[in-house]
Amino acid sequence: MQALRSPAADGGVAATPARTGDEIRVSVVIPNYNYARYIGDAIDSALALDWPHVEVIVVDDGSTDGSREVMARYGQRITALHQDNQGQVGACNTGFAACRGNVVIFLDSDDVLDPSVVREAAAVWRPGISKVQFQMRSVDADLVPHGSVFPQYHHVPTPGEVRRWAETTGTYPTPPGSGNVYSREFLQKIFPLDHAGGRASDSCCIAAAPFLGDVFTVPKPLVSYRIHGKNDGAFSELDTLRFGREVVRATQLFAYTQRVAAGAGVQVTHEALRYSLTLLPYRIASYRLAPAAHPLLRDDRLALLRDLLEGWQRPQGISLPARAAISLWALLVLLSPTPLATRFVLWRFAPATRPKLVMQSLRGLGVVR
């Protein structure tokens, strides 16, 4: 493995910024906690990247399930770090402090990278990039595809569009952690992370990216995203209280977004998040299925419908058919009897549970591909 760092002024080490694809030195940081069943696949995919300059750093965050034995099998092909349990944020902080690349991928230990993911990022890389984002394919615990990919980029956004959408709604179409390739120059502006975005380490990185650099989008599924029932971000069954927790997390993250934007000279208004069509389904599901625990006291059927109408009119990277589908879904959930509303919510958040006819209809309308 080539050395990726050069001496810094303080006697430490500093990564040379990547200016073109040829200068990219990749660090894949894999935080892990009790995913012994999956972590081998993640490590294998990182080691198999079709790129000459890659280091793989695995941070075990106090696992008790045999993960460390799996890691030990790789010997010196990886850098294995062990620490007491600090959560995903703490594990990513440890991994980032140890890594040497000028381009960084935070790979969840149950996800799998395609070999070409760095080649695809290098093809669009240029100065000023904060991240390159890809689509992800949903797979089951055995890596069998569910047949769906996300996000659905009906229109491939420019960096300027991503920035405007983040300004007007606090959100933009983005994959979670493993679907992003970050510039070290960007990450150095926000690390070490705190828990402003909740337990997930990717939240703050994703929220800050449009305001501290350019976000480039490659509309290809280049990462496999496992849905196995224990994911922090994926749904395989219905947990009615989880929607409220997601709303709280999004609200906290939005406050972080406002602070980062303000530091970059951009004002993101307090009401912007109300009109996010990404968050609105979580608000509706929380209000409808667990009203006593719903965290936003101002929400009722009329307020949610008003925000839906305003959100419809605000550009945020969602196609007209997709906006129509969200609106129809919202009406059905808000107005249907609880058992039926529950079924609609499940179909929305767990794509693998959708009836074939529903999937065919969504594909026919161009809502999903």
C-alpha positions in Angstrom: 0.0 0.0 0.0 1.4 3.4 -0.9 1.9 6.0 1.8 -1.0 8.4 1.6 0.2 11.2 3.9 3.0 13.8 4.0 4.5 15.6 7.0 2.4 18.4 8.4 3.7 21.7 9.9 3.0 20.5 13.4 5.1 17.4 13.0 2.0 15.2 12.4 0.7 14.0 9.0 -1.5 15.7 6.5 -3.2 14.2 3.4 -2.5 15.8 0.0 -5.9 17.0 -1.4 -7.2 15.1 -4.4 -7.5 17.4 -7.4 -8.1 14.9 -10.1 -9.0 11.2 -10.3 -5.3 10.2 -10.7 -4.5 11.7 -7.3 -7.2 9.9 -5.3 -6.0 7.9 -2.4 -8.9 6.1 -0.8 -9.6 5.2 2.8 -12.5 2.9 3.5 -13.5 3.2 7.2 -15.7 0.4 8.4 -17.3 0.9 11.9 -18.6 -2.3 13.3 -20.6 -3.5 16.3 -21.8 -7.1 16.6 -22.1 -7.7 12.8 -19.8 -10.8 12.7 -22.3 -12.3 10.1 -21.8 -9.5 7.7 -18.5 -7.7 8.2 -16.5 -10.2 6.1 -18.5 -9.2 3.1 -17.9 -5.5 3.7 -14.2 -6.0 4.2 -14.0 -8.2 1.0 -15.7 -5.6 -1.0 -13.4 -2.8 0.2 -10.3 -4.9 -0.6 -11.7 -5.7 -4.0 -12.1 -2.1 -5.1 -10.8 -1.5 -8.6 -8.4 1.2 -7.6 -4.6 1.2 -6.9 -4.5 3.3 -3.8 -6.8 1.9 -1.0 -6.5 1.4 2.7 -9.1 -0.4 4.7 -9.6 0.6 8.4 -12.0 -1.5 10.5 -13.0 0.0 13.9 -14.6 -2.6 16.2 -16.7 -0.8 18.7 -16.7 -3.2 21.6 -18.3 -6.2 19.8 -19.1 -9.3 21.8 -20.2 -11.6 18.9 -17.0 -12.8 17.2 -16.5 -9.8 15.0 -12.9 -9.5 16.1 -12.1 -13.1 15.1 -13.4 -12.3 11.6 -11.3 -9.2 11.4 -8.2 -11.1 12.5 -8.4 -13.4 9.5 -7.4 -10.5 7.2 -4.1 -9.9 9.0 -2.1 -6.9 7.6 -4.4 -6.4 4.6 -6.5 -4.2 6.9 -5.9 -1.9 9.8 -7.9 -3.3 12.7 -8.7 -0.9 15.6 -10.5 -2.0 18.8 -12.2 0.2 21.3 -14.8 0.0 24.0 -18.3 0.7 22.8 -18.8 4.4 21.9 -21.5 4.1 19.2 -21.2 4.6 15.5 -20.3 8.3 15.8 -17.4 7.4 18.1 -16.2 4.6 15.8 -16.2 6.9 12.8 -14.3 9.5 14.7 -11.6 6.9 15.6 -11.5 5.7 12.0 -11.2 9.1 10.5 -8.4 10.1 12.9 -6.5 7.1 11.8 -7.1 7.1 8.1 -4.7 8.6 5.6 -6.6 9.0 2.4 -7.7 12.2 0.7 -10.9 10.6 -0.2 -12.9 8.7 2.4 -15.8 6.1 2.3 -17.6 5.3 5.6 -18.8 1.8 4.8 -21.4 0.3 7.1 -20.3 -3.2 8.1 -23.5 -4.8 6.7 -23.2 -3.1 3.3 -21.1 -4.0 0.2 -19.3 -1.8 -2.3 -19.2 -2.5 -6.0 -15.6 -2.8 -7.3 -16.1 0.2 -9.7 -17.4 2.7 -7.1 -14.1 4.7 -6.9 -13.6 4.6 -10.6 -17.0 6.2 -11.0 -16.2 8.8 -8.4 -12.9 9.6 -10.0 -14.6 10.2 -13.4 -16.3 13.3 -12.0 -13.9 14.4 -9.3 -12.7 18.0 -9.2 -11.6 20.6 -6.7 -14.3 21.9 -4.4 -16.2 18.6 -4.2 -17.6 17.7 -0.8 -19.0 14.3 -1.9 -20.0 12.1 -4.8 -23.2 10.2 -4.1 -24.5 7.0 -5.8 -27.7 5.0 -5.7 -27.9 1.9 -3.5 -29.7 -1.4 -4.3 -31.8 -3.0 -1.6 -30.8 -6.6 -0.8 -31.7 -9.1 1.9 -29.5 -10.6 4.5 -28.0 -13.0 1.9 -27.3 -10.2 -0.6 -30.3 -11.2 -2.8 -31.6 -8.0 -4.5 -35.2 -6.9 -3.6 -35.4 -5.3 -7.1 -35.4 -1.7 -5.9 -32.8 1.1 -5.8 -32.7 4.4 -4.0 -32.7 7.4 -4.2 -34.8 7.6 -7.3 -33.0 10.2 -9.4 -35.5 11.0 -12.1 -33.5 14.1 -12.7 -29.8 14.1 -12.0 -29.2 17.2 -9.9 -26.4 19.7 -10.4 -24.4 20.7 -7.3 -26.3 24.1 -7.4 -29.6 22.4 -7.4 -28.7 20.2 -4.4 -27.6 23.4 -2.5 -30.9 25.2 -3.4 -33.0 22.2 -2.3 -31.1 22.0 1.0 -31.7 25.7 1.5 -35.4 25.6 0.9 -36.4 22.4 2.6 -33.4 21.3 4.7 -33.1 18.1 2.7 -32.2 16.7 -0.7 -32.2 13.3 -2.4 -29.3 11.4 -0.9 -28.3 7.9 0.0 -27.3 7.0 3.5 -23.7 6.6 4.6 -22.2 3.9 2.4 -23.5 5.5 -0.8 -21.2 8.5 -0.4 -17.6 9.2 -1.3 -16.3 12.2 0.7 -13.4 14.6 0.2 -11.1 14.7 3.2 -10.9 18.5 2.8 -14.7 18.6 3.5 -14.6 16.1 6.4 -11.9 18.0 8.2 -14.3 20.9 8.5 -16.8 18.9 10.6 -14.8 16.2 12.4 -14.7 15.1 15.1 -18.5 14.5 14.9 -20.8 14.9 17.9 -24.4 13.6 18.2 -26.1 16.6 16.6 -27.6 14.2 14.0 -28.4 11.4 16.4 -26.7 8.1 16.7 -26.0 7.7 12.9 -22.6 9.0 11.9 -23.7 9.8 8.3 -26.3 12.4 9.2 -24.0 15.4 9.8 -21.8 14.6 6.8 -24.8 14.4 4.5 -26.4 17.6 6.0 -23.3 19.7 5.8 -22.1 18.6 2.3 -24.1 21.0 0.1 -23.0 24.1 2.2 -19.3 23.3 2.4 -18.7 22.0 -1.1 -20.2 20.6 -4.2 -22.3 17.4 -4.2 -22.0 15.4 -7.4 -24.6 12.7 -8.2 -23.9 9.5 -10.2 -27.2 7.8 -10.9 -26.0 4.2 -10.7 -26.5 1.6 -8.0 -23.0 0.9 -6.8 -23.6 -0.1 -3.2 -25.7 -3.0 -1.8 -27.7 -2.0 1.2 -28.7 -4.9 3.4 -32.1 -4.9 5.0 -32.2 -7.6 7.7 -34.3 -6.3 10.5 -31.5 -4.9 12.7 -30.5 -1.9 10.5 -30.6 1.5 12.1 -32.0 3.1 8.9 -33.9 0.4 7.1 -37.4 -0.9 7.7 -38.3 -4.6 7.4 -41.3 -4.5 9.7 -43.4 -1.8 11.3 -42.3 -0.1 14.5 -44.9 2.6 15.1 -42.8 4.5 17.6 -39.8 4.6 15.3 -41.4 7.3 13.1 -41.6 9.7 15.9 -37.9 9.0 16.8 -37.0 9.7 13.2 -38.9 13.0 13.3 -37.0 14.1 16.4 -33.7 13.1 14.9 -34.5 15.0 11.7 -35.5 18.1 13.7 -32.2 18.0 15.6 -30.2 17.5 12.4 -32.0 20.4 10.9 -30.7 22.7 13.6 -27.2 21.5 12.8 -27.9 22.2 9.1 -28.9 25.7 10.0 -25.7 26.3 12.0 -23.4 24.9 9.2 -25.3 27.0 6.6 -25.1 30.1 8.6 -21.3 29.6 9.0 -21.1 29.4 5.2 -23.2 32.7 4.8 -26.5 30.9 3.9 -29.7 31.4 5.8 -32.0 28.4 6.1 -35.3 29.5 7.5 -36.9 27.7 10.5 -40.0 26.6 8.5 -38.0 25.1 5.7 -38.1 21.5 7.1 -41.9 21.6 7.3 -42.1 21.4 3.6 -39.6 18.5 3.1 -41.4 15.8 1.1 -38.7 13.4 2.4 -39.6 14.0 6.1 -43.4 14.5 5.6 -44.2 10.7 5.3 -42.4 10.1 8.6 -44.5 12.9 10.2 -47.7 11.5 8.8 -46.9 8.0 9.8 -46.0 9.1 13.4 -49.1 11.2 13.8 -51.4 8.6 12.3 -50.1 5.5 14.0 -48.8 6.8 17.4 -50.5 10.1 17.9 -49.9 10.2 21.7 -46.1 9.9 21.1 -46.0 12.2 18.1 -43.3 14.8 18.8 -44.6 17.8 16.8 -47.6 19.3 18.8 -48.7 21.6 15.9 -49.3 18.6 13.6 -52.9 17.6 12.8 -54.5 16.5 9.6 -55.1 20.0 8.3 -51.5 21.2 9.2 -50.0 18.2 7.5 -52.1 18.7 4.3 -51.1 22.4 4.2 -47.4 21.5 4.5 -47.9 18.9 1.8 -49.4 21.5 -0.5 -46.6 24.0 0.1 -44.0 21.2 -0.3 -45.5 20.2 -3.6 -44.6 23.7 -4.9 -41.0 23.8 -3.6 -38.4 22.2 -5.9 -36.6 19.5 -4.0 -35.5 16.9 -6.5 -38.7 14.9 -6.5 -40.4 14.3 -9.9 -44.0 15.1 -10.6 -45.1 11.5 -10.6 -43.3 10.9 -7.3 -44.9 14.0 -5.8 -48.3 12.8 -6.9 -47.6 9.3 -5.4 -46.6 10.9 -2.1 -49.7 13.1 -2.1 -52.0 10.1 -2.8 -50.3 8.1 -0.1 -50.6 10.9 2.4 -54.3 11.3 1.7 -54.9 7.5 2.1 -52.9 7.3 5.3 -54.6 10.4 6.9 -58.1 9.5 5.9 -58.2 5.7 6.0 -59.2 3.5 9.0 -56.3 2.7 11.2 -55.8 -1.0 9.9 -55.7 0.2 6.3 -53.5 3.2 7.1 -51.1 0.9 8.8 -50.8 -1.3 5.7 -50.2 1.8 3.5 -47.4 2.9 5.9 -45.8 -0.5 5.8 -45.8 -0.5 2.0 -44.2 2.9 1.9 -41.3 2.2 4.3 -40.7 -1.5 3.6 -40.6 -1.8 -0.2 -40.1 -5.6 -0.1 -43.6 -5.9 1.4 -45.4 -4.2 -1.4 -47.8 -6.3 -3.5 -46.6 -7.0 -7.0 -49.5 -4.9 -8.5 -48.4 -1.9 -6.4 -44.8 -2.2 -7.6 -45.9 -2.6 -11.2 -48.1 0.5 -10.9 -45.2 2.5 -9.4 -42.9 1.4 -12.2 -45.4 2.1 -14.8 -45.9 5.6 -13.6 -42.1 6.1 -13.4 -42.1 6.6 -9.6 -39.6 3.8 -9.1 -37.2 2.2 -11.6 
